[in-house]
Amino acid sequence: MKNQRKNGIISSVKLSILKEMKKAGVGIIISSDCHDCNFLTHGFDRAIELCKECGIRELQIFTKEGFKGISLD
């Protein structure tokens, strides 16, 4: 699969990997290692689009009580 850029973000994530993760019940977390607070969530919208394309409807967040699912719908 050739890398494609959309809004400066490489979006060549192997969708098949995300689909297999969904099938296996693996929780998905979108995170950032950004060192500039102005760009902390840059690319998150695209990451969510890719998850939805793979049928993923829930992301995981970490809380005091542990992981919690949040809906993408």
Summary of the structure (lengths in Angstrom):
residues: 73
radius of gyration: 13.2
end to end distance: 28.2
largest distance: 40.6
contacts: 142
relative contact order: 0.19
helix: 30%
strand: 22%
